[in-house]
Each structure stands twice: as structure tokens, then as C-alpha cells.
């Protein structure tokens, strides 16, 4: 089978969606030597794929970078139409609106543009809806990351179950190693980490509900019931400039923003945390709490959307968007009423297995 894969999003902001596209594509190429692959990059070839540069079954194309909308909807489809393949995989976001061909597989990680539209810009909300509806009408397969997202796609977009492939995201070996890096003190200083801290890691945007966690911690600090600081790790996203507004000085000084964290530094930041809290109000999958569990850190998560499916019994849950419930969960953890060790991952999250499942899904005839 000849498979074309759009990897142009790897040149943009690197979040869980891009990590998903990167790792499944890499493992599919590594473990499917009988297939031919055409990889399409933007600006430069990602370093992870250098090992395939001399492979006879792998061809790489690099496109010039343009403004995002122009690139994704004009430049990219123009070049994709030149490629003759059996399957066209768009692993991060759906295929461009004007790209319609047999064998297109579009990723829809969640339908937050309908389920929580207030957490998105107006432009992003309506643009996503247009692309999702087009994918539902024309594409060979829809790729998604959880049974929760599959159910919502079926309900909202009226897509048959047989056209949707659920392929889980995973954690890499980086987050399962038992040892810390030798330069851990350098990493601590690099991100200005306190000695004791609660950790939350994600793109800082409204959907992640960071303000709920901040307000819960401030309430407990003022009541003298919490000694640990709060570390919010990740790049700033949309509508987050006012995240720390209206907080008094005592609370503000106990909140630490790291900004974007390099991949190689992530295990240290996870493993030095006392507990990882994930207050998100909506997730198609939710990778950071899974990484925290892999690093041996206890996790407190909202019970929103896919989180119980992804984390199973490996996390403690509080009612979505309920500050009182979150405070109670934190107090039970610090008082010893909840175990201070990480749970056991509910399933075998492995990139190789996910790549095999995707390869199997795209080999099936269109239903």
C-alpha cells in the first residue's frame, strides 16, 4: 500500500495532537516495511524521521512555510493532489476543505467546537465545524482517540461506526523510566521550580480550566490548609492573558508559570511534583495525566468527557468544574485519605500497538 502522510503540523506549536501524529506515523513506518510512504513536511524534515532518509520505501517532501490558513487550505492541497497514493493520512487535523480523494483519513480528536464552543475563538469554532462536516461527508475514514469522541462524532456528524477508527494516544519510554536526569538541579533552576509543588501541565487555554485550580489552591492557602505551591507548565494559548488577574500578592507569589517545557525536561518536572491535577472541562483524550501516572505521580482529574475512559481507576476524580469538590479531593490527598502513589495504567498504551491498529483500520474496504 502507498500511504501519504501530512506531517506539516509538526512545524507549528507542539502539543498532544502533534505528538500523536509524530509517534504513530514514526511507528507505522518503522513496522510496515512492505508499504511505501510519502511524508509531507513544512519548512524542514522532523529529526525523528532522519533514520528513514535512505529507506527505499520512504520518500520525503518539504514545503515552504506560508501563513497558516493559506498553507493549510491552498498550498498543502495543491501539493497533495500531485501525490498518487492509496491512502492520505491527516493525523493532526482534518484534510483541507478542497482536498477530496478516495482514501482520505482525517483525524478528529474531539468535537469541542460543538460541545464547549465558548472555549474557542469564533473563527476556530466555525472553521472546525466546516472541516469536520466535510470529513464526515467525503472521507474514507475518521480517526479519533477515544470511544467517547467516537460516540460524539457518531451523534453529531451522523457517521457510521464502521467508518470511525479509535486509536489511542500513548506515552513514550521517556515517561516510564525510573531514573532522573543527572542535571536535575539545572532543570529546576531553568523553570524556577519550588521545592514542593502541585503540577498541572497543558496548553494554557480556557478549556483546560486552570483558573478553577488556581482558585481552589488560593482558597486552601488562605485557610492555611495547603503548604505546597502550584506549578502551571505549558505554553500560553488563547484568552489566557488574564489568568492571574484579581489575585492577591500572597496567592500570586505561590503560582509558577514555566512556559513551554522541552520534552527531555518533562520527566523531571513530573517526578518532582507531589501530585498532578488536571481540571480540564473537556478532553478527547488527555495525555498529560497519563504521562504523570507513567512517571509514578498520583493524579487528580476532573471526571469530564473521556477522562474516566482514559485513566480508569488510576486517578482520583472530582466533579467537573466544581471548585469545592476539587478542594475536598486535594485535602483528602494531603491528609492521607487518598493514596499518595500513582495508580496502575488501565491498559497497554503503546505507540507500536496504536500504529498497528491504525494500519489495520486503513486496510479495510470503505463501508
N, C-alpha and C positions, 0 to 999 in steps of 0.2 A: 504494500500500500504506500502511496505517495502522500505525505502529510505536510501541509504548510502550517506554520505556527507563527502567529503575530506576537512578538516579544518586544514591541516598540515601547510599551508602557514601563519597561524596566529602566528607561532613561529618565523617568519622571519621579515624583515622590514615591518612596519605597515604603509601602505599608503591607498589611497582611494579604491584600489582594495581589499585589505584585510578587510577594514571596510565594504565594500559591502558584502563580503562573510559572515562575522561575523553577521551582523544585519539581513540580510534576513534569514539566517539559524536559528538564535535565534527566530525570529518571526514566522517562519513556524512551528517550534517545539511547541512553546507556543500556537499556534492557530489551530493546527491539531492533537488533542489528539487521533483520531481514527487511525492515521498512526503509524508505527513503524520506529524508526530512529536508524541508526548505525553511530556514529560520529567518525571520524578518526583524531586524533591529533598527533602532533610531539612534543616530549620532555615532554609536560605536558598539562593537560586539561585547556583550557582558562577559566578564573574565571567567565565569564558571564554565562557559562553553568553549574555552580555548582548547581543551583536550580533544574536541571533536573536529578541529580545523583541518586535519589531514585525513579524516574519515571519508571514504569514497561515497558513503550513503548520506552525507550531511553537506548541504550547500547553504551558505550564509549570505544574506543581503543586508546592506546597511544603507538606510535612507537619511537624507539631510533633515535637520530639525527645523520645523516651522512653528508658527503659533498653533496652539493645541487644536482648536476647532478646525482650522484649515488643514492641519496634518491628518487628523483622525477621519475627517469626512470627505476629503478631496485627494490629498497626496497618497495616503495609505491605500484606499480602494483602487486608485489608478494603478499602483504597482501590484496589488494583489490580483487584479484582473489579468496581469501578464503571466501569472503562475498557473500552470496546469497541474492540478492535484486532485486526489480522490477525496481528501478531507481538508478543511480550512478551520483551524482551531483559533478562537479568540478567547484566551484563557483568563484575562483580567476583566474585560468589559465586552459587551455585545459587538458584533460585527457592524461596520459603518452602515448608515442608512441606505446608501446607494449600492452596497455590495450584496448582490443576490446571486447565489450559485448553488448548485447541488453539492451537498456535503459540508455545509457550513455548520459549525458547532459554536454556539455563543454562551459565555458564562454569565449567569445572573446570580450573584451571590445572595441577594435578598431583594425584597420589593419595598424597601423603606420609603421610596418615593410615593407610595400609597399608604403604607402602614404608619409612618411617622413623618409626614411631609414638612412639619414645622421645623425639623432639624436640618433641612436642606435649603439652599438658595432657590429662589423661584426658577431661575434658568436651569439649574441642575435637576430640579424635580421634574419639570416638563420635558426636558431633553431625555432624561432616563425613561420616562413613560413612553415616549415615542419609540426609542430604540428597543425597549422591552416588547412592545406590541408588535413591532416589525419582526423581531426574532421569533415571537410566538406564531406569527402567521407564515413565515417563509423558511425558517432554518430547519435543517435536518434533525438536530438535537439541541436541547438546552442542557447546559452543565450547571449544577448547583452544588452547595456544600453541606446541606443538611436535609433531613426529612422534613423539618419544619419549613424550610424555604421551598422545598418541592411542593408541599401541600398548599402553601400560599400562592405559588405560581399556578398550580392547577386551578385553584379557586378564582383567582383574579384574571388570569390570562387565558383560561379555558384550554390549557394544553393537556393532552392525554398523558397519563402516567408513563407509558412506554416511550415517550419522546423526551423524558427528563432523566438524566443520569446524575445520581447523587454520588459525588466523590469527595470524601472528607479532606480537609486540610490536615496538616500533621506537624509534629515537632521534629527538628533535626537532632543529631547526636550532640550538637553544641549545648543543648538544654537537658541532657541526661548524664553528662559527665559528673563524676563525684568530686573532682578537684577544682580548686580555684586557680586563677592565673597568678603567676609569681609577682606580677606588678600590680596587685590588687590595691595597694595604697595609692599608687599613681592614679588608678581609675577612680578611687574615692575622691581624691582631690580634683580630678578633672571635672567631675559632675557636682562637686561641693556637697557630698552626701553627709548627713548627720550620722552619729553613732547608732542610734536606734530609729527605725522608721517603718511606717506603713507605706506600701508601694502600690501605685496604680500606673500602668503603662498602656498607652494607646495614643492615637492622634487626638489632640485636644480639640474636640468639637462638640456641639450640643448633644448629639446622640449618645455620647459617652457619659453624660450626666455627672461630670466632675464636680459641679457645684454642690450636688447633693452630698458627696463625700466630704467636701470642704466644710459645709455647714454642719455635718454630723461631727466631724473632728473638732471644729470650733466650739460646739456645744459641750462636748466632753472635756475639752481643755479648760473652758471657763468654769465647769463644775468640779475641776480637779480630779477627774476620773480617768484621764489618759495622759501618760508620760511621753509616749513616742511621737516623733514628728511625722509629717506627711510628705512623701516624695511623689511628684507627678512627672512621669517621664514620657517623652514623645514630642513630636513637632506640633506647633500650633496650627490648627485648622481654621475653618470658617467660624466667624461670630464668637470668638473666644477672647478677644482683647479685654473684655470686662470681667474675666473670670475671677479676679481677686478684688473687684470693686466692693466698697462698703464693708470691708473687714477692718477690725481694729488692729492696731500695731502688734499686739501680743499674738494674735492669730496669724497675721501675715508673716511674721518672722519664723514661724514654725512650718511654713509651706515652702517647699523647694522645687523649683522647676528646672529640669535638666536640659530641656530642648531635645533635639534628635539624638538618639543613642546609637553608636556604632554597634553592628552585630556582635563583634568579638567582645564587647564590653557588657552585653546584656546578661550573660550568666552570672557575673559578679553582682550586678545590681539586683537581680532576682534573689540570689542566695544570701545576700546580706540583709534582706528585708525580714521583718518578723512575721508579716502576713501580707498577702496580696489581696487587694479589694478591687472588684470590677463592678461598678454601679451602672453599667450601660442600660439604657431603656429599650434597646432593640439591637439584635445581632443575628446575622445569617449563620455565623459560626462562632467567632470569638476566640482568637488564637492565644492572646497573652495569658489568660488564666491557665490554659493548658501547658504553656511553657513554664509557668511558675510551678505547677504541680510536678512537671518533669525535673525541675531543679530542686525539688524537695521542700517547697514552701507551701504552707496552708493557704487556702483560697476561700474568700468570702465573695459571693457573686449575687447579683440580682437574679430573680427567677424569670427574667424576661425571655421571650421568644425561644431561641434554640439552646439557651444555656443549660437547662437540665438535661437535654439530649446529649450535648457535647461533653459535659463534665460528669454526668451521672452522680454517683454517691461520693465522688472525690472532692466535693466542695460543700461549704456551708452556704445556705441560701437565705436571702431576705426578700420580702415583698417588693416588687418593682416600684421604684420611685417613692418609697416610704422611708423618710428620714428616721423616724422613731424606731422602725424595725431594724435599720442598719445600725443605729446606736446600740440597740439591745444585742445585736449579733456581735459587735465589737467588744462590748462589755463581757459577754459570755466567753468570748475567746480569751480576753486578758485576765479574767477571773479564774480560768481553768475549767470552766464548764464545758468548753469545746476543746477537742484535741488540738494540740499545738504542733502536730505533724501533718505532712501532706497526705492526701488520700491516694488511693491506687487508681491509675487511669482506667476508665471503664472499657476501653477496647485498645486494640493494637493500632495506634496511629503511626503509620509508616509510609513515607513518600513512595517507596518502591511499590507497595501494595496499592496505593492510590493510583499510581501511574498504570499499573496492570489493569485496574478496574476501568480506567478511562479508555485504555486501548481496546479492551473487550467491548465496551459500550459503543465505540465508534465503528466497530466491525460489523455491527448488526444492521440488517436492512431497515430502511425507513418504514415506519409503521403508519 
